[in-house]
Amino acid sequence: MPLDITATAATRGTLVLLGGGDDDPMLALLAGLLADRAAPIEILTTATRRQPSRTAAAYAHALHQLGCPNVGHLRADENNPADDPATLDKLRRAKLIFMSGGDQERLTEFLLNTEFLEILKDKYRGEEGFLLAGTSAGASAMAEFMLVDGYGWRGLVRGRIEVQPGLGLLPGVLLDQHFAERARYPRLMHGVLAQPNLLGIGLSEETGLIVHPAQAAEVFGEGVVVVVDAAHVTHNNLPEVAEGQFISAHGVQLHILVAGQQLSLPTRAVSLGE
């Protein structure tokens, strides 16, 4: 079953997702993608529970070193309502929003059902040259659904994973991060078997995807991106198996992609790239 990504196909902005780890190369990539390095950039630290100001300052310093002088701190959390007028004004002016890592559930807790999120979606869909980026939790929360629980072999036992709605910026996708490093293959497979209409994407550390407008998504970085497609399985016992029992599936399609290779989200096809 192909993805329903009409909104993604029509977007004019660019989405950049990193699986965590060292994000200096990603920041350099983002600086290079900006049409004007002096354009307003905002670091969104909603996912970062501890010392968000310190996190924002560290990213600002790194971006200053890359020739980007106009970097601000965008806060939406317990003490800073997402729909504060000053916050929305900063969001509207930004040409790059970067979501830091931490706890992806905080992003959905504080951003779902807000004007902030609607403005962010509108900018991504309709503003040419707009960049939306995230690392770790900041990446996984952008998909339609995100994995928030499940570890190792237990991820193949019914009832041992948890999938929650994400921010919906990447529809039709279930996204996971720190993928190879934290043994998350089982929970991603379980997740897509539970919802075969979703395409599972696992981002390893120092590795990610660039989703350009009207183009196939391209892998960048040093590791691998894993794609799990259960649209055409010939057997899936998940609807019948009891809680606590292992799941079984036949015909799951798995792709392992490295830098330069591409994934077409509309068709689920992969290629070697140019």
C-alpha positions as a printed Julia matrix, in Angstrom:
274×3 Matrix{Float64}:
  0.0     0.0    0.0
  1.62    3.29  -1.01
  1.95    6.1    1.48
 -0.64    8.84   1.61
  1.8    11.72   1.51
 -0.08   14.28  -0.52
  0.95   17.01   1.9
  4.6    15.95   1.79
  4.63   15.87  -2.03
  3.27   19.41  -2.14
  5.69   20.9    0.37
  8.01   23.73  -0.56
 10.22   23.52   2.53
 12.99   21.03   3.3
 13.05   18.57   6.21
 16.38   17.37   7.65
 16.36   14.51  10.18
 19.31   13.12  12.17
 19.33    9.97  14.29
 21.31   11.57  17.11
 24.95   11.52  18.11
 27.43   14.15  16.88
 25.39   16.77  15.07
 28.19   19.15  14.0
 28.18   17.78  10.41
 24.41   18.26  10.3
 24.73   21.88  11.4
 27.27   22.44   8.62
 24.84   20.86   6.17
 22.04   23.15   7.35
 24.23   26.25   7.07
 25.01   25.24   3.5
 21.32   24.79   2.66
 20.36   28.26   3.87
 19.88   30.74   1.04
 21.2    33.44   3.38
 23.31   32.54   6.4
 22.24   35.77   8.07
 18.6    34.64   8.0
 16.82   34.15  11.36
 17.42   30.73  12.94
 15.62   29.45  16.03
 16.65   26.58  18.28
 13.54   24.86  19.66
 14.44   23.14  22.95
 11.05   21.71  23.91
 12.4    18.14  24.01
 15.31   19.14  26.26
 14.19   18.89  29.88
 17.43   19.94  31.6
 19.29   23.17  30.9
 17.53   24.11  27.66
 19.18   27.55  27.67
 22.6    25.95  27.79
 21.65   23.64  24.92
 20.41   26.55  22.82
 23.56   28.55  23.55
 25.76   25.63  22.45
 23.93   25.33  19.14
 24.04   29.09  18.65
 27.8    29.08  19.19
 28.28   26.27  16.68
 26.15   28.06  14.09
 27.96   31.35  14.69
 31.17   29.51  13.86
 29.54   28.5   10.56
 28.77   32.09   9.65
 25.18   32.24  10.92
 24.96   35.28  13.22
 21.21   35.44  13.81
 20.39   32.49  16.09
 17.68   32.68  18.73
 16.17   30.41  21.37
 12.57   29.33  20.85
 10.97   27.95  24.02
  7.7    26.06  24.31
  7.46   24.13  27.56
  5.98   24.11  31.09
  6.85   27.73  31.67
  6.6    29.08  28.13
  3.28   28.57  26.29
  3.77   27.64  22.64
  1.12   30.14  21.58
  2.66   33.13  23.33
  2.45   36.0   20.79
  6.18   36.76  20.99
  7.0    33.1   20.4
  4.69   32.91  17.38
  6.27   36.07  15.97
  9.75   34.55  16.21
  8.44   31.37  14.58
  6.91   33.27  11.67
 10.18   35.1   10.95
 12.47   32.07  11.15
 14.02   30.53   8.04
 15.4    27.55   9.96
 13.87   25.82  12.98
 16.14   23.27  14.65
 14.62   20.87  17.21
 17.06   19.63  19.83
 17.06   16.12  21.28
 15.79   14.82  24.59
 12.3    13.41  25.16
 10.06   13.33  22.08
  6.93   13.04  24.22
  7.56   16.57  25.44
  7.29   17.84  21.87
  3.86   16.32  21.4
  2.77   17.29  24.92
  3.49   20.98  24.4
  2.96   21.4   20.63
  0.0    19.27  19.57
 -3.24   21.2   19.09
 -1.47   24.58  19.15
 -1.37   27.51  16.76
  2.42   27.12  16.93
  2.24   23.73  15.24
 -0.19   24.94  12.59
  2.14   27.83  11.71
  5.1    25.44  11.6
  3.23   23.09   9.26
  2.16   25.98   7.05
  5.74   27.23   6.79
  7.06   23.78   5.92
  4.37   23.16   3.34
  4.22   26.57   1.73
  7.4    28.6    2.32
 10.08   28.05  -0.29
 13.53   27.73   1.22
 12.25   27.09   4.75
 14.31   24.51   6.66
 12.96   22.34   9.47
 15.51   20.11  11.17
 15.77   17.9   14.21
 18.12   15.48  15.91
 17.24   12.39  17.96
 13.9    13.08  19.69
 13.59   16.23  17.62
 13.67   14.07  14.49
 11.42   11.19  15.52
  8.64   13.5   16.75
  8.24   15.01  13.27
  6.74   11.85  11.79
  3.08   10.89  11.9
  3.91    8.3   14.57
  6.9     7.77  16.88
  8.16    4.89  19.03
  8.53    5.74  22.7
  9.08    2.34  24.35
 10.47   -1.11  23.54
 13.98   -2.55  23.79
 15.94   -5.43  22.26
 14.31   -8.81  21.7
 11.37   -7.76  23.89
 10.33   -5.54  20.99
  9.1    -8.7   19.24
  6.71   -9.56  22.08
  3.16   -8.27  21.84
  2.55   -5.51  24.34
  6.23   -4.61  24.78
  6.36   -1.55  22.54
  4.53    1.76  22.58
  3.71    3.89  19.55
  2.31    7.4   19.9
  1.22   10.09  17.45
  3.95   12.49  16.42
  3.67   16.03  15.1
  2.54   14.85  11.66
  5.04   16.79   9.56
  6.04   13.58   7.78
  2.76   11.72   7.2
  2.63    7.98   6.63
  5.91    7.39   8.49
  6.85    5.75  11.78
 10.29    7.1   12.74
 12.89    5.89  15.22
 16.32    7.25  16.17
 19.62    5.98  17.69
 18.54    2.99  15.68
 21.44    0.57  15.23
 23.23    1.7   18.39
 20.31    0.92  20.7
 19.11   -2.34  19.13
 15.81   -0.9   17.9
 15.23   -3.14  14.86
 12.64   -5.34  16.67
 10.47   -2.5   17.9
 10.35   -0.82  14.49
  9.32   -4.09  12.82
  6.65   -4.59  15.5
  5.42   -1.04  14.97
  4.89   -1.39  11.23
  3.3    -4.81  11.6
  0.78   -3.18  13.92
  0.1    -0.49  11.27
  1.24   -1.8    7.86
  0.1     1.4    6.17
  3.03    3.14   7.87
  6.56    3.03   6.47
  9.12    2.39   9.22
 12.33    4.41   9.1
 15.19    3.93  11.55
 17.95    6.55  11.68
 21.33    5.55  13.09
 23.51    8.08  14.89
 25.41   10.59  12.76
 23.06    9.57   9.94
 19.87   11.03   8.57
 17.55   11.96   5.73
 17.09   15.12   3.71
 13.52   15.4    2.42
 13.69   17.93  -0.42
 10.53   19.26  -2.11
  9.32   17.01  -4.96
 12.38   14.75  -4.74
 13.29   11.42  -3.22
 14.62   11.62   0.33
 18.41   11.31   0.43
 20.55    9.66   3.09
 23.49   11.56   4.57
 26.04   10.77   7.25
 28.32    7.94   8.32
 25.93    5.15   9.3
 22.8     3.5    7.93
 19.13    4.27   7.52
 16.9     1.21   7.82
 13.54    1.09   6.04
 10.9    -1.47   7.08
  7.94   -2.0    4.73
  5.13   -4.38   5.79
  2.65   -3.36   3.11
  2.79   -6.73   1.34
  3.33   -9.28   4.11
  1.94  -12.74   3.43
  1.54  -13.61   7.12
  1.13  -11.46  10.24
 -0.07  -13.01  13.48
 -0.17   -9.76  15.44
 -3.97   -9.36  15.27
 -4.48  -12.79  16.89
 -1.45  -13.46  19.11
 -1.93  -13.1   22.86
 -0.3   -10.43  24.99
  3.21  -11.51  26.0
  3.65  -13.86  23.02
  6.14  -13.46  20.18
  4.88  -12.0   16.93
  5.41  -13.65  13.55
  5.47  -12.21  10.04
  6.45  -13.34   6.53
  7.38  -11.15   3.61
  8.49   -8.03   5.48
 10.67   -5.94   3.19
 13.85   -4.45   4.65
 16.21   -1.9    3.09
 19.54   -0.7    4.48
 20.64    2.61   2.98
 23.89    4.55   3.21
 24.93    8.09   2.28
 23.83    9.2   -1.18
 21.17    6.52  -1.57
 17.55    7.55  -1.87
 14.06    6.63  -0.7
 10.93    7.7   -2.56
  8.28    8.25   0.08
  5.33    8.12  -2.36
  6.33    4.77  -3.86
  8.52    3.28  -1.1
 11.14    2.53  -3.77
 14.84    2.82  -2.97
 17.68    3.67  -5.33
 21.44    4.17  -5.37
 21.05    7.87  -6.12
 23.11    9.83  -8.58
